[in-house]
C-alpha cells in the first residue's frame, strides 16, 4: 500500500485497502503451491519492508525462463 500511495504501478490504485491487497496475494496461493510463482520478502526485524515475485514460464519451450515481477519496497527502505 505504501508503494501504491507513492505512485508505483503494481496492480492497485491509490487508496487501495489492506483487504484488497491481501486478497490479491491470496489469489496467487495456487500458483505458489504449483511453483509457478515464488514470492520473496525482505524483512527489517519482523516487519516486511519489500517483496518480489519470481514468475516461471509455463510454456513447453521455455521451462528454464522466469520473470521478476512486483518489486515493491517501502519508501523508508529504498536505496538501502
C-alpha positions in Angstrom: 0.0 0.0 0.0 2.9 2.3 0.7 4.4 1.9 -2.7 1.0 2.4 -4.4 0.4 5.6 -2.5 3.8 6.7 -3.8 2.7 6.1 -7.4 4.0 2.6 -8.1 2.0 0.7 -10.7 1.7 -2.7 -9.1 -2.0 -3.7 -9.8 -3.6 -1.2 -7.5 -4.7 2.4 -7.5 -4.1 5.0 -4.7 -6.5 4.4 -1.9 -6.2 0.6 -2.1 -7.1 -1.1 1.2 -5.2 -3.8 3.2 -8.1 -6.2 2.4 -7.8 -5.6 -1.3 -4.1 -6.1 -1.3 -4.3 -9.2 0.9 -7.0 -10.6 -1.5 -4.6 -10.1 -4.5 -1.9 -12.1 -2.8 -4.4 -14.8 -1.7 -5.4 -15.4 -5.3 -1.8 -16.4 -6.0 -1.8 -19.2 -3.5 -2.3 -21.9 -6.0 0.4 -20.5 -8.3 2.8 -20.6 -5.4 1.8 -24.2 -4.5 2.3 -25.2 -8.1 5.8 -23.5 -8.1 4.8 -21.1 -10.9 5.3 -18.1 -8.6 7.9 -17.9 -5.8 7.5 -14.9 -3.5 10.4 -13.4 -1.7 10.2 -10.9 1.2 12.7 -8.6 2.8 12.4 -8.0 6.5 13.6 -5.4 8.9 13.1 -7.3 12.2 9.7 -8.8 12.0 8.3 -6.2 9.5 8.1 -6.9 5.8 9.8 -4.0 4.0 9.9 -5.3 0.5 8.8 -8.1 -1.7 9.3 -9.5 -5.2 7.9 -12.5 -7.1 9.7 -14.9 -9.5 7.3 -16.0 -12.2 8.3 -19.1 -14.0 7.3 -19.7 -17.6 4.7 -22.4 -18.1 5.4 -22.7 -21.9 6.7 -26.1 -23.1 9.6 -24.5 -24.9 10.9 -22.4 -22.0 10.8 -24.1 -18.6 14.2 -22.6 -18.0 12.8 -19.0 -18.2 11.4 -16.8 -15.5 10.5 -13.2 -15.0 10.9 -10.9 -11.9 7.8 -9.1 -11.1 6.1 -6.9 -8.5 9.3 -5.4 -6.9 7.8 -3.5 -4.0 9.8 -1.7 -1.4 8.6 0.6 1.4 9.6 4.2 0.8 11.6 4.3 4.1 13.7 1.4 2.9 14.5 2.3 -0.7 18.2 2.7 -1.7 19.5 0.9 1.4 
